């Protein structure tokens, strides 16, 4: 659950900022991808974890209302669900502070391998690398045409070696510009993308916010522009992008066009506050992408 505060400017150390609006909104990287994919017309099961608190119950209800199958969403007894405090400035930029609580499966034994073998595609968000490895192994035994991986910035700091061990096993690795630089030690997103080119099985995608996305596929690196957008809040934009990419891949599109669809979904999402607000249906996302081709 995200507690989102609108501020005129981020405070300096020891400073303070007045909050003009305070919103309580559902979030979570994997949940955001799941809701976006459901909005794009896919049947989605979210295989994760909440606590047994009121926040967990509310998140479950909201996911169900969004059309996400939560039958594999586990509940950890006597545990709080994860939440975030997010400050957003008038440019839509944000600072995120993660609060303690469970949100990801922690043990490979918790995985529903039958579900993973049946899935047409599997998206892996932040979580223990051992769980990610076991997820990939189960999905490869079944019908998964695509496995995408967005490990998030916390893993870049805590388990960079684990991320690099998993990256060659997935079809598409999705990072933002900060994560790519942390993972590689490179100074710029471009040099980071070059260092990672060819590591995932099919494609590397490094998102750049308003500057677009680096697409690395078939040994070549190309920067695609972002779509023009009225920015209210960029929270969840990367998750919306990942959902659009996966939707494009499942349509049989090449990586470049799937990335453009992801960029269109993200551009439509950032019009409103909240990680799961303003997510488009497939028709709207395709209309924006095709109008800019």
C-alpha positions in Angstrom: 0.0 0.0 0.0 1.4 3.4 -1.0 1.0 6.5 1.1 1.6 9.2 -1.6 2.4 12.8 -0.6 2.4 15.7 -3.0 5.1 18.3 -2.3 6.3 21.4 -4.1 10.0 20.3 -3.7 11.9 17.5 -2.0 13.5 18.8 1.2 17.3 18.9 1.7 18.8 17.0 4.6 17.4 18.4 7.9 14.8 20.3 5.9 11.1 19.9 5.6 8.4 20.1 2.9 4.7 21.0 3.2 2.3 18.3 1.8 -0.5 19.6 -0.3 -2.3 16.2 -0.7 -2.0 12.8 0.9 -3.4 9.8 -0.9 -3.6 6.1 0.1 -3.3 3.9 -3.0 -2.5 0.3 -3.9 0.9 -0.6 -5.3 3.7 -3.2 -5.2 5.8 -3.8 -8.3 4.4 -7.3 -9.2 0.9 -6.3 -8.3 1.2 -3.2 -10.6 2.3 -5.4 -13.5 -0.6 -7.9 -12.7 -3.3 -5.2 -12.7 -1.9 -3.6 -15.9 -1.8 -6.9 -17.7 -5.4 -7.6 -16.6 -6.4 -4.2 -17.9 -4.7 -5.1 -21.2 -7.0 -8.2 -21.5 -4.9 -11.0 -20.1 -5.8 -13.6 -17.4 -3.3 -13.0 -14.7 -2.5 -14.9 -11.5 -0.4 -13.1 -8.9 1.8 -15.5 -7.0 3.1 -13.5 -4.0 2.6 -12.8 -0.3 0.9 -10.5 2.0 0.6 -10.3 5.8 -2.6 -11.1 7.6 -3.3 -7.5 8.5 -6.0 -5.1 7.3 -3.7 -3.7 4.6 -3.3 -7.3 3.2 -7.0 -7.8 3.2 -7.6 -4.5 1.4 -5.0 -5.2 -1.2 -6.5 -8.6 -1.9 -9.9 -7.1 -2.4 -8.6 -4.4 -4.7 -6.7 -7.0 -6.8 -9.8 -9.1 -7.2 -11.8 -6.0 -8.2 -9.1 -5.4 -10.9 -9.6 -8.9 -12.3 -6.4 -10.5 -10.9 -6.6 -14.1 -9.8 -5.3 -14.1 -6.2 -5.8 -17.8 -5.5 -2.0 -18.2 -5.3 -1.5 -15.0 -3.2 -0.3 -16.5 0.1 -0.9 -15.0 3.5 1.8 -14.9 6.2 0.4 -15.2 9.7 1.1 -12.5 12.3 3.0 -10.4 9.8 2.5 -6.9 8.4 2.0 -6.3 4.7 4.6 -4.2 2.9 3.8 -0.5 2.4 5.7 2.6 1.0 5.8 6.3 1.7 6.2 8.2 -1.6 6.8 11.9 -2.1 6.0 13.3 -5.5 6.9 16.8 -6.8 5.1 18.8 -9.5 7.3 17.3 -12.2 6.0 13.8 -11.3 9.4 12.7 -9.9 9.3 10.7 -6.8 11.2 9.5 -3.7 10.2 6.2 -2.3 10.7 4.9 1.3 9.9 1.2 1.8 8.3 0.3 5.1 8.8 -3.1 6.7 6.4 -5.9 5.7 6.2 -9.0 3.5 5.5 -8.8 -0.2 7.4 -11.6 -2.0 7.7 -15.4 -1.7 10.7 -16.1 0.4 11.3 -19.9 0.0 11.3 -21.9 -3.3 9.1 -24.5 -1.5 6.3 -21.9 -1.5 6.1 -21.9 -5.3 3.1 -23.4 -7.1 5.0 -25.2 -9.8 1.8 -26.5 -11.5 0.8 -22.8 -12.1 4.2 -22.0 -13.4 4.2 -24.9 -15.9 0.8 -23.8 -17.2 1.6 -20.1 -17.7 2.0 -18.7 -21.2 4.4 -16.1 -19.7 5.9 -15.4 -16.3 7.0 -12.0 -15.0 9.4 -12.1 -12.0 9.6 -9.0 -9.8 11.8 -8.3 -6.8 12.5 -11.1 -4.4 15.0 -13.7 -3.3 17.2 -15.0 -6.1 16.7 -18.6 -5.1 12.9 -18.1 -5.6 13.6 -16.5 -9.0 15.8 -19.4 -10.1 13.2 -22.0 -9.0 10.5 -20.1 -10.8 12.5 -20.1 -14.1 13.2 -23.8 -13.8 9.5 -24.6 -13.3 8.4 -22.3 -16.1 10.9 -23.8 -18.5 9.4 -27.2 -17.9 6.0 -26.0 -19.2 4.6 -23.7 -21.9 6.0 -20.3 -21.0 6.8 -18.5 -24.2 8.4 -15.6 -22.3 10.0 -15.0 -19.0 10.6 -11.4 -18.0 12.6 -10.2 -15.0 12.5 -6.8 -13.2 14.5 -7.3 -10.1 14.2 -3.7 -8.7 16.8 -1.5 -7.1 16.9 -3.1 -3.7 18.4 -6.3 -5.2 20.9 -4.2 -7.1 22.3 -3.1 -3.8 21.8 -6.4 -1.8 22.4 -9.2 -4.4 24.0 -7.9 -7.6 25.8 -11.2 -8.1 22.5 -13.0 -7.8 20.8 -10.8 -10.4 23.7 -11.4 -12.8 23.3 -15.1 -12.2 19.6 -15.0 -13.1 19.9 -12.5 -16.0 21.1 -15.1 -18.6 18.3 -17.4 -17.7 15.4 -15.0 -18.6 14.2 -13.9 -22.0 13.9 -10.2 -21.2 15.7 -8.2 -18.5 14.0 -4.9 -17.5 15.9 -2.3 -15.6 15.6 1.4 -15.1 18.6 3.7 -15.7 19.6 3.8 -12.0 19.4 0.0 -11.6 21.4 -0.6 -14.7 24.2 1.7 -13.5 24.3 0.2 -10.0 24.4 -3.4 -11.4 27.2 -2.7 -13.9 29.2 0.0 -12.1 28.9 2.1 -15.3 28.5 5.9 -15.2 25.7 6.2 -17.8 22.7 4.2 -18.8 24.1 3.8 -22.3 27.4 2.3 -21.2 25.5 0.2 -18.6 23.2 -1.1 -21.4 26.3 -1.9 -23.6 27.8 -3.8 -20.7 24.6 -5.9 -20.4 24.0 -6.4 -24.1 23.5 -10.0 -24.9 23.2 -11.2 -21.2 19.5 -12.1 -21.2 18.4 -14.6 -23.8 16.5 -12.3 -26.1 16.4 -8.7 -25.0 17.6 -6.0 -22.6 15.4 -3.0 -21.8 16.7 0.0 -19.8 14.1 2.6 -19.2 15.1 6.3 -19.2 11.9 8.1 -18.0 11.1 11.0 -20.3 14.2 10.1 -22.5 12.7 6.8 -23.6 14.2 3.4 -23.4 17.4 1.6 -24.5 16.5 -1.6 -26.4 19.2 -4.2 -26.7 18.4 -7.1 -29.0 20.2 -9.3 -31.5 23.5 -7.6 -30.6 22.4 -4.1 -31.3 21.4 -1.2 -29.0 18.7 1.3 -30.0 17.2 4.2 -28.0 13.4 4.6 -28.6 11.8 7.9 -27.6 9.1 8.2 -24.9 5.6 9.2 -25.9 4.5 12.7 -25.0 2.6 12.7 -21.7 1.1 15.1 -19.2 2.9 13.8 -16.1 1.0 13.7 -12.8 2.9 10.9 -11.1 5.6 8.5 -12.4 5.0 5.9 -9.6 4.4 2.6 -11.3 5.5 3.8 -14.8 8.2 1.1 -15.0 5.7 -1.6 -14.0 3.2 -0.4 -16.6 6.0 -0.5 -19.2 6.8 -4.1 -18.3 3.2 -5.1 -18.6 2.9 -3.4 -22.0 6.1 -5.2 -23.2 4.8 -8.6 -22.1 1.5 -7.9 -23.8 3.3 -7.0 -27.0 5.4 -10.2 -26.9 2.4 -12.3 -26.3 0.8 -10.7 -29.5 3.8 -12.1 -31.4 5.4 -8.7 -31.9 9.2 -8.2 -32.2 10.9 -6.8 -29.1 11.2 -3.3 -30.5 7.4 -3.0 -31.1 6.7 -4.6 -27.8 8.9 -2.0 -26.1 7.0 0.8 -27.9 3.7 -0.7 -26.6 5.2 -0.7 -23.1 6.1 3.0 -23.5 2.6 3.8 -24.6 1.1 2.0 -21.6 3.5 3.9 -19.3 2.7 7.2 -20.9 -1.0 6.7 -20.4 -0.5 5.5 -16.8 1.4 8.6 -15.6 -1.5 10.9 -16.2 -2.9 10.3 -12.8 -1.6 9.7 -9.2 -1.1 6.2 -8.0 0.8 3.2 -9.3 -2.4 1.5 -10.6 -4.4 4.5 -11.7 -5.1 5.4 -15.4 -3.9 2.1 -16.7 -5.2 1.7 -20.2 -6.9 -1.1 -22.1 -5.1 -2.6 -25.1 -7.1 -0.6 -27.6 -6.1 2.7 -26.1 -2.4 1.7 -25.8 -2.3 0.5 -29.4 -4.0 3.7 -30.6 -1.3 5.8 -29.0 1.5 3.7 -30.3 0.2 3.5 -33.8 -0.5 7.3 -33.9 3.1 7.9 -33.2 4.6 5.4 -35.6 
